[in-house]
Amino acid sequence: MSFREVEELLLARGIIVSHETIRQWCARFGPQYAAGLRRLKPQAGDKWHLDEVYLKINGVRQYL
């Protein structure tokens, strides 16, 4: 999602900011936010979906 798209989403909700303000916010707070997400451990009930995977079954590599 681009900064301009975020700007348009916020404008639709009545919040007026420029895409440059959003860029600066992302540069300042983005790394902290990403680090916090990485620290979260998967919870029971979380779902992970794989589109394709290779498995080794009886020593033979299988594509699913």
MOZI-V966490 format. One record per pair of residues at least 6 apart in sequence whose C-alpha atoms are under 7 Angstrom apart, sorted by the first residue. I is the first residue (numbers start at 1). GAP is how many residues later the second one is. Records with the same first field share a line. If there is no record, write none. Layout:
BEGIN
I = GAP / GAP
END
This chain:
BEGIN
3 = 16 / 19 / 20
4 = 15
7 = 10 / 11 / 12
10 = 6
52 = 12
53 = 10 / 11
54 = 7 / 8 / 9 / 10
55 = 6 / 7 / 8
56 = 6
END
